[in-house]
Amino acid sequence: MCQTKGMRHALIFLLCAALTCTLGLAQAPGTLDPAKVNASKQADDDALFKSQTNVVIVPTTVRDRNGDVINGLQLQDFELYDNNKPQKITADVREEPLSLVVAVQRSSNITEILPKIQKIGTMLNQLVAGQDGEVAVIGFDHRIQVVQDFTNEGAKISEAMKKMTPGSAEHAVNDAVDAGIRMLKKRPRDRRLVLLLIAEKRDKGSQLRLRETLTATQFANVAIYSLDISTIVAALTDKGMPPRPPPIPPEAIYMPGGGTATPTTVDQNYYNGNYIPIFVDIFKATKSLFVDDTLDVFTRYTGGREYSFVGEKSLDKAVEGISEELHSQYLLSYSPNNQTEGGFHDIKVVVNRPKLEVRTRPGYWVAARPQ
């Protein structure tokens, strides 16, 4: 009897020790099991996909055929369709103050480019954020570092940009976007949420998948803009020779719906605006999916825009272009009357005036509900 009780006590002790050890490992930095982390992220992802999209914000830029921004439009000048169903536009929140997160790649391969980027700190506050705006700065390689929390002091923003030094060879774009979204979600509800990515086109080293990060942007209603470092590097190293062919041949690039990848079909799907099949495949987590331009996916999906530049003057001009667009956009919002429809919801905005060009986010994803 005593022996049985002793064995029982020993067994309880071993179970408690094992549980304590497991909890300790879960809390200790750098010791998480990647498989368990991915399983947890998948559970969170699935939970998000079952949520309802109560309010959709649609950043909309209207220009004439000369490319000039059109201001002064009223809500009655717009028509908005969700999966071809007319929606009631409830507000244009263009005048709301701006919260901006600037995520800057600081990997080792951009050592010569980083000093040029660091000079735009003052412009970020004065031009982009505006009088009532606020800016936070993130630096990232394979790690994510908040260099400066939200502030409206231009000197602090400039100093934060100058603090960044080149790091490792990786640049985890997806992880940086996710970190920026988490910061923006904590801001007051009366603020516009924008993320500016200064990075290379392609993600390298992220723990998060593109699908997970796009889901986070959707539920936070964050608009993403980008300044493309890859274009800078290519321009600065150009010696007048013909451009190099793309590193990935057309036949190796993923095409939606099982289509054949040729230079023509790649151009049609990736550069002429037909992004919806690609978004659908991203959210369906197609195993063979490879996205060559992560920045373009983020900007197109959220209604932002991708900019490029070749030197300091064109960099300043690109920042001014972002500023002009942010402060002239119409942020249309609506509560979808067809939320029960699963799949990708196509958004179309029409302006009831002739000869105007409208650019907005293409849509959003809703998971099919179980019957």
KELO-234804 format. One record per residue (C-alpha): residue number from 1; residue in one letter; chain; x, y, z. Coordinates in steps of 0.2 Angstrom, whole numbers, plus 5000, padded with zeros to 4 digits. Last residue first. Example, Ala and Ser with C-alpha at 12.3 -4.5 7.8 and 13.67 -1.06 7.14 Angstrom:
// residues 2
nr  rest  kette  xx  yy  zz
2  s  A  5068  4995  5036
1  a  A  5062  4978  5039
//
This chain:
// residues 371
nr  rest  kette  xx  yy  zz
371  q  A  4880  5126  4783
370  p  A  4898  5131  4787
369  r  A  4902  5149  4783
368  a  A  4913  5153  4768
367  a  A  4927  5164  4772
366  v  A  4927  5182  4767
365  w  A  4940  5190  4757
364  y  A  4942  5208  4752
363  g  A  4941  5219  4737
362  p  A  4950  5228  4723
361  r  A  4956  5243  4733
360  t  A  4954  5259  4724
359  r  A  4958  5269  4709
358  v  A  4946  5279  4699
357  e  A  4950  5288  4683
356  l  A  4939  5303  4677
355  k  A  4932  5306  4660
354  p  A  4914  5309  4664
353  r  A  4906  5312  4681
352  n  A  4896  5300  4691
351  v  A  4911  5292  4700
350  v  A  4910  5273  4700
349  v  A  4918  5262  4714
348  k  A  4920  5243  4712
347  i  A  4924  5231  4725
346  d  A  4925  5212  4722
345  h  A  4921  5201  4737
344  f  A  4932  5186  4737
343  g  A  4925  5170  4745
342  g  A  4909  5168  4755
341  e  A  4893  5177  4754
340  t  A  4885  5180  4771
339  q  A  4892  5198  4771
338  n  A  4880  5203  4757
337  n  A  4873  5220  4764
336  p  A  4891  5226  4766
335  s  A  4893  5240  4779
334  y  A  4901  5255  4770
333  s  A  4915  5267  4771
332  l  A  4923  5278  4758
331  l  A  4940  5286  4762
330  y  A  4941  5299  4748
329  q  A  4959  5303  4745
328  s  A  4967  5320  4743
327  h  A  4978  5321  4758
326  l  A  4985  5303  4756
325  e  A  4987  5306  4737
324  e  A  4997  5322  4739
323  s  A  5008  5315  4753
322  i  A  5012  5299  4743
321  g  A  5017  5310  4728
320  e  A  5028  5321  4740
319  v  A  5037  5306  4746
318  a  A  5040  5300  4728
317  k  A  5046  5318  4724
316  d  A  5059  5317  4738
315  l  A  5065  5300  4732
314  s  A  5066  5307  4715
313  k  A  5078  5320  4721
312  e  A  5088  5308  4732
311  g  A  5091  5296  4719
310  v  A  5083  5282  4708
309  f  A  5065  5281  4714
308  s  A  5050  5269  4715
307  y  A  5032  5270  4721
306  e  A  5020  5257  4725
305  r  A  5002  5262  4729
304  g  A  4989  5260  4742
303  g  A  4971  5252  4740
302  t  A  4974  5238  4752
301  y  A  4976  5224  4740
300  r  A  4986  5234  4727
299  t  A  4998  5240  4740
298  f  A  5001  5223  4749
297  v  A  5002  5213  4732
296  d  A  5014  5226  4725
295  l  A  5025  5225  4740
294  t  A  5026  5206  4739
293  d  A  5032  5206  4721
292  d  A  5038  5188  4716
291  v  A  5023  5179  4724
290  f  A  5025  5160  4723
289  l  A  5009  5149  4725
288  s  A  5012  5130  4723
287  k  A  5003  5126  4739
286  t  A  4987  5137  4736
285  a  A  4983  5145  4752
284  k  A  4965  5148  4747
283  f  A  4968  5166  4753
282  i  A  4983  5168  4741
281  d  A  4973  5159  4727
280  v  A  4959  5172  4728
279  f  A  4972  5186  4729
278  i  A  4980  5179  4713
277  p  A  4964  5178  4704
276  i  A  4960  5196  4709
275  y  A  4976  5204  4703
274  n  A  4971  5208  4685
273  g  A  4979  5225  4686
272  n  A  4989  5226  4670
271  y  A  5006  5222  4679
270  y  A  5004  5205  4687
269  n  A  4991  5196  4677
268  q  A  4993  5203  4660
267  d  A  5011  5204  4661
266  v  A  5013  5186  4667
265  t  A  5002  5180  4653
264  t  A  5012  5189  4640
263  p  A  5029  5183  4646
262  t  A  5023  5165  4647
261  a  A  5016  5156  4662
260  t  A  5002  5143  4657
259  g  A  4986  5144  4667
258  g  A  4983  5133  4682
257  g  A  4970  5144  4689
256  p  A  4982  5157  4695
255  m  A  4999  5158  4688
254  y  A  5015  5154  4698
253  i  A  5031  5160  4690
252  a  A  5043  5147  4684
251  e  A  5038  5148  4665
250  p  A  5041  5167  4666
249  p  A  5060  5165  4671
248  i  A  5064  5170  4689
247  p  A  5079  5182  4690
246  p  A  5071  5194  4678
245  p  A  5082  5198  4663
244  r  A  5096  5210  4666
243  p  A  5093  5228  4659
242  p  A  5102  5233  4643
241  m  A  5119  5241  4648
240  g  A  5119  5260  4653
239  k  A  5130  5257  4668
238  d  A  5115  5253  4680
237  t  A  5121  5250  4697
236  l  A  5111  5265  4705
235  a  A  5096  5261  4694
234  a  A  5095  5243  4700
233  v  A  5098  5247  4718
232  i  A  5084  5260  4717
231  t  A  5072  5249  4709
230  s  A  5075  5235  4722
229  i  A  5072  5248  4736
228  d  A  5054  5251  4731
227  l  A  5045  5264  4741
226  s  A  5028  5257  4747
225  y  A  5011  5261  4752
224  i  A  4999  5251  4763
223  a  A  4981  5256  4768
222  v  A  4976  5248  4785
221  n  A  4958  5243  4788
220  a  A  4963  5233  4803
219  f  A  4953  5217  4798
218  q  A  4960  5218  4780
217  t  A  4978  5222  4785
216  a  A  4978  5206  4797
215  t  A  4971  5195  4783
214  l  A  4985  5201  4771
213  t  A  4997  5196  4785
212  e  A  4991  5179  4787
211  r  A  4990  5176  4768
210  l  A  5008  5182  4765
209  r  A  5014  5169  4777
208  l  A  5022  5174  4794
207  q  A  5039  5168  4799
206  s  A  5048  5180  4787
205  g  A  5065  5177  4780
204  k  A  5066  5185  4764
203  d  A  5051  5195  4756
202  r  A  5053  5201  4739
201  k  A  5050  5219  4732
200  e  A  5064  5227  4743
199  a  A  5059  5238  4757
198  i  A  5053  5255  4762
197  l  A  5035  5251  4768
196  l  A  5023  5265  4773
195  l  A  5009  5259  4783
194  v  A  4993  5269  4785
193  l  A  4979  5270  4798
192  r  A  4966  5284  4797
191  r  A  4962  5290  4815
190  d  A  4945  5292  4824
189  r  A  4947  5274  4831
188  p  A  4961  5279  4843
187  r  A  4977  5269  4839
186  k  A  4980  5252  4845
185  k  A  4977  5244  4828
184  l  A  4991  5254  4821
183  m  A  5004  5246  4832
182  r  A  4998  5228  4828
181  i  A  4997  5233  4809
180  g  A  5016  5239  4810
179  a  A  5021  5222  4818
178  d  A  5012  5212  4804
177  v  A  5020  5223  4790
176  a  A  5037  5220  4798
175  d  A  5033  5201  4799
174  n  A  5028  5200  4781
173  v  A  5043  5210  4775
172  a  A  5056  5199  4784
171  h  A  5072  5206  4777
170  e  A  5087  5194  4778
169  a  A  5106  5198  4776
168  s  A  5108  5204  4794
167  g  A  5109  5222  4800
166  p  A  5113  5238  4793
165  t  A  5111  5253  4805
164  m  A  5096  5263  4810
163  k  A  5098  5278  4822
162  k  A  5097  5291  4808
161  m  A  5078  5286  4805
160  a  A  5075  5288  4823
159  e  A  5083  5305  4824
158  s  A  5072  5311  4810
157  i  A  5057  5305  4818
156  k  A  5062  5313  4835
155  a  A  5065  5330  4827
154  g  A  5049  5330  4818
153  e  A  5039  5329  4834
152  n  A  5021  5321  4831
151  t  A  5025  5305  4839
150  f  A  5021  5287  4838
149  d  A  5034  5275  4845
148  q  A  5052  5276  4838
147  v  A  5065  5263  4834
146  v  A  5052  5248  4835
145  q  A  5063  5234  4830
144  i  A  5058  5219  4820
143  r  A  5071  5205  4818
142  h  A  5076  5196  4801
141  d  A  5081  5214  4795
140  f  A  5069  5227  4801
139  g  A  5068  5245  4807
138  i  A  5051  5252  4813
137  v  A  5047  5270  4814
136  a  A  5031  5278  4821
135  v  A  5023  5294  4814
134  e  A  5008  5305  4820
133  g  A  4996  5317  4811
132  d  A  4988  5332  4817
131  q  A  4997  5344  4805
130  g  A  5001  5332  4792
129  a  A  5007  5314  4792
128  v  A  5014  5314  4774
127  l  A  5021  5331  4772
126  q  A  5028  5337  4788
125  n  A  5031  5321  4797
124  l  A  5038  5310  4783
123  m  A  5047  5325  4776
122  t  A  5058  5327  4792
121  g  A  5063  5309  4791
120  i  A  5067  5309  4773
119  k  A  5086  5309  4775
118  q  A  5087  5291  4782
117  i  A  5083  5284  4765
116  k  A  5099  5291  4757
115  p  A  5109  5284  4771
114  l  A  5101  5267  4769
113  i  A  5106  5265  4751
112  e  A  5125  5261  4753
111  t  A  5122  5248  4766
110  i  A  5107  5240  4757
109  n  A  5114  5222  4757
108  s  A  5116  5221  4775
107  s  A  5097  5223  4779
106  r  A  5090  5239  4786
105  q  A  5072  5238  4778
104  v  A  5062  5253  4784
103  a  A  5044  5251  4791
102  v  A  5036  5268  4793
101  v  A  5020  5268  4803
100  l  A  5008  5282  4800
99  s  A  4993  5288  4810
98  l  A  4983  5301  4801
97  p  A  4970  5313  4807
96  e  A  4952  5311  4800
95  e  A  4948  5323  4786
94  r  A  4946  5310  4773
93  v  A  4932  5301  4783
92  d  A  4920  5300  4769
91  a  A  4905  5291  4777
90  t  A  4890  5279  4775
89  i  A  4891  5273  4757
88  k  A  4876  5262  4754
87  q  A  4880  5248  4744
86  p  A  4875  5242  4726
85  k  A  4877  5223  4723
84  n  A  4890  5219  4709
83  n  A  4900  5209  4721
82  d  A  4901  5224  4732
81  y  A  4897  5240  4722
80  l  A  4900  5258  4726
79  e  A  4892  5273  4718
78  f  A  4900  5290  4721
77  d  A  4895  5308  4717
76  q  A  4882  5308  4731
75  l  A  4896  5306  4743
74  q  A  4903  5323  4738
73  l  A  4918  5327  4726
72  g  A  4928  5342  4731
71  n  A  4945  5336  4725
70  i  A  4951  5328  4709
69  v  A  4970  5324  4708
68  d  A  4979  5328  4692
67  g  A  4984  5313  4681
66  n  A  4981  5322  4664
65  r  A  4966  5310  4662
64  d  A  4958  5317  4678
63  r  A  4961  5309  4694
62  v  A  4951  5301  4708
61  t  A  4959  5291  4722
60  t  A  4948  5280  4733
59  p  A  4952  5272  4750
58  v  A  4938  5260  4753
57  i  A  4934  5256  4772
56  v  A  4924  5241  4775
55  v  A  4913  5240  4791
54  n  A  4906  5224  4798
53  t  A  4918  5211  4791
52  q  A  4912  5196  4800
51  s  A  4923  5184  4808
50  k  A  4926  5166  4803
49  f  A  4942  5171  4793
48  l  A  4949  5178  4809
47  a  A  4946  5162  4819
46  d  A  4955  5152  4805
45  d  A  4970  5164  4806
44  d  A  4970  5162  4825
43  a  A  4970  5143  4823
42  q  A  4983  5144  4809
41  k  A  4994  5155  4820
40  s  A  4993  5142  4834
39  a  A  4998  5128  4823
38  n  A  5012  5138  4816
37  v  A  5019  5142  4833
36  k  A  5017  5123  4838
35  a  A  5027  5118  4822
34  p  A  5040  5131  4826
33  d  A  5043  5124  4843
32  l  A  5047  5139  4854
31  t  A  5064  5140  4862
30  g  A  5070  5158  4856
29  p  A  5063  5167  4871
28  a  A  5057  5157  4886
27  q  A  5039  5157  4889
26  a  A  5034  5141  4880
25  l  A  5049  5132  4887
24  g  A  5045  5137  4905
23  l  A  5027  5131  4902
22  t  A  5033  5114  4896
21  c  A  5045  5112  4910
20  t  A  5032  5116  4923
19  l  A  5021  5103  4915
18  a  A  5034  5090  4915
17  a  A  5038  5094  4933
16  c  A  5020  5092  4938
15  l  A  5019  5076  4928
14  l  A  5034  5069  4937
13  f  A  5028  5074  4954
12  i  A  5011  5066  4951
11  l  A  5020  5050  4946
10  a  A  5031  5050  4961
9  h  A  5016  5053  4972
8  r  A  5007  5038  4964
7  m  A  5023  5027  4966
6  g  A  5024  5032  4984
5  k  A  5006  5028  4987
4  t  A  5008  5011  4979
3  q  A  5023  5007  4989
2  c  A  5014  5012  5005
1  m  A  5000  5000  5000
//
